[in-house]
Amino acid sequence: MRRIAAHYIYWKDLLPLHYIEVDEDGFFIGISPLTEEKDFTLFWDGIVYPVPESFLDELSIDSLNALIQSGISRQVEIGCRIKLCRIL
């Protein structure tokens, strides 16, 4: 399992200091608040957001506004195979 923490995670809402969990096959497990240091957690700058693997080639998101307007967040559900993207 991988944990990616960030200043902000965007998944249906903008969540400050949270982390995303993804299993070894790239399936979305969930998002939780980052309340303490966790072993084996990577920290990425900026806004991290999950996208369905099948949508990755269609994206051109360069701002939070574009991310919200794209609606891509509504396509991601727990158990979905995802890729992580970020806005710096």
Secondary structure as GFF3:
##gff-version 3
##sequence-region A 1 88
A	DSSP	beta_strand	2	10	.	.	.	ID=ss1
A	DSSP	beta_strand	14	22	.	.	.	ID=ss2
A	DSSP	beta_strand	28	33	.	.	.	ID=ss3
A	DSSP	beta_strand	41	52	.	.	.	ID=ss4
A	DSSP	three_ten_helix	53	58	.	.	.	ID=ss5
A	DSSP	alpha_helix	64	70	.	.	.	ID=ss6
A	DSSP	three_ten_helix	72	75	.	.	.	ID=ss7
A	DSSP	beta_strand	82	87	.	.	.	ID=ss8
###
